[in-house]
Amino acid sequence: MSEVESVRTGIRQFILQHFPLSQKREFTDDASLLESGIVDSIGILEIVSYLEQEFAIQVSDDDLLPENFGSVAGIAAFIERKVGSGATSGAIAVAKGESL
């Protein structure tokens, strides 16, 4: 599994565990989480908190854009940009509880 796929899987699992509608509605990685009703604005803040803890990043107000948080794919791309291509494996290792 590639690093990006691993990040997507982690995000998808978080959404499935914390947002009950995600279990009742099928959604793809490109589906709009807000438009589908799976996540609301408060849910976005929960996702932000998860990302900050799991990937040791800071999400600013300027980062809270639909292209960054509208879908699983958008969130994964945002994480990749935020941690940088060289740091992705380290961030994923931290998220998995592994030592560097």
GROMACS elastic network, one bead per residue, 0.5 to 0.9 nm:
[ bonds ]
;  ai    aj funct       b0    kb
    1     4     6  0.82751   500
    1     5     6  0.61337   500
    1     6     6  0.63932   500
    2     5     6  0.51577   500
    2     6     6  0.61581   500
    2     7     6  0.87258   500
    3     7     6  0.62587   500
    3     8     6  0.86496   500
    3    88     6  0.72192   500
    3    89     6  0.66598   500
    3    92     6  0.73064   500
    4     7     6  0.50872   500
    4     8     6  0.61927   500
    4     9     6  0.85707   500
    4    76     6  0.67425   500
    4    77     6  0.79482   500
    4    80     6  0.74754   500
    4    88     6  0.84610   500
    5     9     6  0.60483   500
    5    10     6  0.86063   500
    5    76     6  0.84534   500
    6     9     6  0.50729   500
    6    10     6  0.62604   500
    6    11     6  0.86988   500
    6    92     6  0.77412   500
    7    10     6  0.51597   500
    7    11     6  0.62517   500
    7    12     6  0.85794   500
    7    75     6  0.89914   500
    7    76     6  0.60098   500
    7    79     6  0.80987   500
    7    80     6  0.86529   500
    7    92     6  0.70591   500
    8    11     6  0.51461   500
    8    12     6  0.60191   500
    8    13     6  0.85153   500
    8    29     6  0.77127   500
    8    72     6  0.62992   500
    8    73     6  0.67371   500
    8    75     6  0.79880   500
    8    76     6  0.56193   500
    8    77     6  0.89830   500
    9    12     6  0.50708   500
    9    13     6  0.60600   500
    9    14     6  0.85809   500
    9    72     6  0.88398   500
   10    13     6  0.51289   500
   10    14     6  0.62054   500
   10    15     6  0.86899   500
   10    95     6  0.87556   500
   11    14     6  0.51179   500
   11    15     6  0.62672   500
   11    16     6  0.86533   500
   11    47     6  0.83322   500
   11    50     6  0.88881   500
   11    51     6  0.84490   500
   11    72     6  0.65624   500
   11    75     6  0.78504   500
   11    76     6  0.75834   500
   12    15     6  0.51274   500
   12    16     6  0.61389   500
   12    17     6  0.86210   500
   12    29     6  0.79638   500
   12    72     6  0.65947   500
   13    16     6  0.50435   500
   13    17     6  0.61012   500
   13    18     6  0.85876   500
   14    17     6  0.51837   500
   14    18     6  0.60844   500
   14    19     6  0.82625   500
   14    47     6  0.80339   500
   14    50     6  0.81761   500
   15    18     6  0.52922   500
   15    19     6  0.55454   500
   15    20     6  0.84193   500
   15    22     6  0.68056   500
   15    23     6  0.89348   500
   15    38     6  0.85375   500
   15    39     6  0.83490   500
   15    47     6  0.79317   500
   15    72     6  0.89449   500
   16    19     6  0.57916   500
   16    20     6  0.68703   500
   16    21     6  0.82238   500
   16    22     6  0.54640   500
   16    23     6  0.59580   500
   17    20     6  0.72775   500
   17    22     6  0.84413   500
   17    23     6  0.83510   500
   18    22     6  0.85429   500
   18    43     6  0.86891   500
   18    46     6  0.87837   500
   19    22     6  0.56949   500
   19    23     6  0.76028   500
   19    38     6  0.65873   500
   19    39     6  0.68146   500
   19    43     6  0.78724   500
   20    23     6  0.55680   500
   20    24     6  0.70639   500
   20    38     6  0.77342   500
   21    24     6  0.51073   500
   21    25     6  0.61753   500
   21    37     6  0.75365   500
   21    38     6  0.52168   500
   21    39     6  0.81117   500
   22    25     6  0.53355   500
   22    26     6  0.68819   500
   22    27     6  0.73949   500
   22    33     6  0.88909   500
   22    37     6  0.87658   500
   22    38     6  0.54642   500
   22    39     6  0.82699   500
   23    26     6  0.72255   500
   25    36     6  0.85501   500
   25    38     6  0.79766   500
   27    30     6  0.79703   500
   27    31     6  0.58852   500
   27    32     6  0.84242   500
   27    33     6  0.82659   500
   27    36     6  0.84453   500
   28    31     6  0.51840   500
   28    32     6  0.86739   500
   28    71     6  0.84406   500
   28    72     6  0.79140   500
   28    73     6  0.87814   500
   29    32     6  0.84640   500
   29    71     6  0.61251   500
   29    73     6  0.50820   500
   29    74     6  0.82319   500
   30    33     6  0.87690   500
   30    70     6  0.83908   500
   30    71     6  0.54653   500
   30    72     6  0.63696   500
   30    73     6  0.55501   500
   30    74     6  0.74679   500
   31    34     6  0.89336   500
   31    35     6  0.83839   500
   31    36     6  0.76209   500
   31    70     6  0.78505   500
   31    71     6  0.56564   500
   31    72     6  0.76184   500
   31    73     6  0.84636   500
   32    35     6  0.53474   500
   32    36     6  0.60032   500
   32    37     6  0.85159   500
   32    38     6  0.85947   500
   32    66     6  0.89753   500
   32    69     6  0.88473   500
   32    70     6  0.52462   500
   32    71     6  0.50217   500
   32    72     6  0.83058   500
   33    36     6  0.54039   500
   33    37     6  0.63218   500
   33    38     6  0.53572   500
   33    39     6  0.54583   500
   33    40     6  0.79746   500
   33    69     6  0.82118   500
   33    70     6  0.56817   500
   33    71     6  0.54434   500
   33    72     6  0.78608   500
   34    37     6  0.51445   500
   34    38     6  0.62411   500
   34    39     6  0.52610   500
   34    40     6  0.57820   500
   34    41     6  0.78344   500
   34    44     6  0.88058   500
   34    69     6  0.89818   500
   34    70     6  0.65139   500
   34    71     6  0.82040   500
   35    38     6  0.78003   500
   35    39     6  0.83791   500
   35    40     6  0.88613   500
   35    70     6  0.85524   500
   36    39     6  0.77632   500
   37    40     6  0.65828   500
   38    43     6  0.87010   500
   39    42     6  0.77809   500
   39    43     6  0.51836   500
   39    44     6  0.66922   500
   40    43     6  0.50077   500
   40    44     6  0.64183   500
   40    45     6  0.89859   500
   41    44     6  0.51213   500
   41    45     6  0.67602   500
   41    46     6  0.89951   500
   42    45     6  0.51893   500
   42    46     6  0.65735   500
   42    47     6  0.88831   500
   43    47     6  0.62648   500
   43    48     6  0.85948   500
   44    47     6  0.50062   500
   44    48     6  0.61669   500
   44    49     6  0.86611   500
   44    64     6  0.87234   500
   44    69     6  0.72003   500
   44    70     6  0.89258   500
   45    49     6  0.62026   500
   45    50     6  0.86198   500
   46    49     6  0.51258   500
   46    50     6  0.62705   500
   46    51     6  0.87037   500
   47    50     6  0.50292   500
   47    51     6  0.61577   500
   47    52     6  0.86105   500
   47    69     6  0.86121   500
   48    51     6  0.51007   500
   48    52     6  0.61247   500
   48    53     6  0.86291   500
   48    58     6  0.88693   500
   48    59     6  0.68857   500
   48    64     6  0.88782   500
   48    69     6  0.87729   500
   49    52     6  0.51963   500
   49    53     6  0.62857   500
   49    54     6  0.85694   500
   49    59     6  0.86642   500
   50    53     6  0.52705   500
   50    54     6  0.59195   500
   50    55     6  0.82614   500
   51    54     6  0.51673   500
   51    55     6  0.56151   500
   51    56     6  0.74266   500
   51    57     6  0.70782   500
   51    58     6  0.85201   500
   51    59     6  0.83304   500
   51    79     6  0.80244   500
   52    55     6  0.56564   500
   52    56     6  0.51757   500
   52    58     6  0.57471   500
   52    59     6  0.68799   500
   53    56     6  0.53735   500
   53    57     6  0.72911   500
   53    95     6  0.81932   500
   54    57     6  0.81263   500
   54    91     6  0.78244   500
   54    92     6  0.81813   500
   54    94     6  0.69641   500
   54    96     6  0.82224   500
   55    58     6  0.89720   500
   55    79     6  0.79020   500
   55    83     6  0.79456   500
   55    88     6  0.89713   500
   55    90     6  0.88284   500
   55    91     6  0.51459   500
   55    92     6  0.68896   500
   55    93     6  0.89414   500
   55    94     6  0.67276   500
   55    95     6  0.58306   500
   56    83     6  0.87323   500
   56    91     6  0.71671   500
   56    94     6  0.80579   500
   56    95     6  0.84589   500
   57    79     6  0.84850   500
   57    82     6  0.73126   500
   57    83     6  0.72768   500
   57    91     6  0.89523   500
   58    82     6  0.86359   500
   59    62     6  0.80821   500
   59    63     6  0.60783   500
   59    64     6  0.76722   500
   59    82     6  0.87638   500
   60    63     6  0.52261   500
   60    64     6  0.70428   500
   61    64     6  0.54188   500
   61    65     6  0.85478   500
   62    65     6  0.71819   500
   63    68     6  0.69540   500
   63    69     6  0.87203   500
   63    78     6  0.86878   500
   64    67     6  0.85244   500
   64    68     6  0.66544   500
   64    69     6  0.68194   500
   65    68     6  0.53067   500
   65    69     6  0.62790   500
   65    70     6  0.77772   500
   66    69     6  0.51973   500
   66    71     6  0.82301   500
   66    74     6  0.82589   500
   67    70     6  0.56437   500
   67    71     6  0.77750   500
   67    74     6  0.57874   500
   67    75     6  0.80326   500
   67    78     6  0.84648   500
   68    71     6  0.76610   500
   68    73     6  0.86413   500
   68    75     6  0.52504   500
   68    76     6  0.83040   500
   68    77     6  0.73989   500
   68    78     6  0.54812   500
   68    79     6  0.87448   500
   69    72     6  0.74479   500
   69    73     6  0.86596   500
   69    74     6  0.58217   500
   69    75     6  0.51152   500
   69    76     6  0.89202   500
   69    78     6  0.79880   500
   70    73     6  0.83213   500
   70    74     6  0.61890   500
   70    75     6  0.72712   500
   71    74     6  0.50266   500
   71    75     6  0.61813   500
   71    76     6  0.85811   500
   72    75     6  0.51365   500
   72    76     6  0.61542   500
   72    77     6  0.86066   500
   73    76     6  0.51221   500
   73    77     6  0.61400   500
   73    78     6  0.85307   500
   74    77     6  0.51223   500
   74    78     6  0.61019   500
   74    79     6  0.86656   500
   75    79     6  0.62255   500
   75    80     6  0.86434   500
   76    79     6  0.50838   500
   76    80     6  0.62076   500
   76    81     6  0.86915   500
   77    80     6  0.50328   500
   77    81     6  0.62273   500
   77    82     6  0.85032   500
   78    81     6  0.51450   500
   78    82     6  0.59598   500
   78    83     6  0.86032   500
   79    83     6  0.60505   500
   79    84     6  0.81390   500
   79    88     6  0.82183   500
   80    83     6  0.55592   500
   80    84     6  0.57877   500
   80    85     6  0.64257   500
   80    87     6  0.85494   500
   80    88     6  0.63073   500
   81    84     6  0.51020   500
   81    85     6  0.70903   500
   81    88     6  0.88879   500
   82    85     6  0.87869   500
   82    88     6  0.89385   500
   83    86     6  0.78283   500
   83    87     6  0.55230   500
   83    88     6  0.58100   500
   83    90     6  0.89180   500
   83    91     6  0.70938   500
   84    87     6  0.53397   500
   84    88     6  0.61649   500
   85    88     6  0.55029   500
   85    89     6  0.82991   500
   86    89     6  0.72587   500
   86    90     6  0.81821   500
   87    90     6  0.52364   500
   87    91     6  0.61713   500
   87    92     6  0.86345   500
   88    91     6  0.51168   500
   88    92     6  0.61226   500
   88    93     6  0.85224   500
   89    92     6  0.50428   500
   89    93     6  0.60271   500
   89    94     6  0.85738   500
   90    93     6  0.50117   500
   90    94     6  0.61999   500
   90    95     6  0.85805   500
   90    99     6  0.88062   500
   90   100     6  0.66417   500
   91    94     6  0.50868   500
   91    95     6  0.61727   500
   91    96     6  0.86644   500
   92    96     6  0.61790   500
   92    97     6  0.86073   500
   92    98     6  0.85787   500
   93    96     6  0.50693   500
   93    97     6  0.62118   500
   93    98     6  0.50161   500
   93    99     6  0.68261   500
   93   100     6  0.69531   500
   94    97     6  0.50227   500
   94    98     6  0.56050   500
   94    99     6  0.68043   500
   94   100     6  0.76134   500
   95    98     6  0.75607   500
   96    99     6  0.89901   500
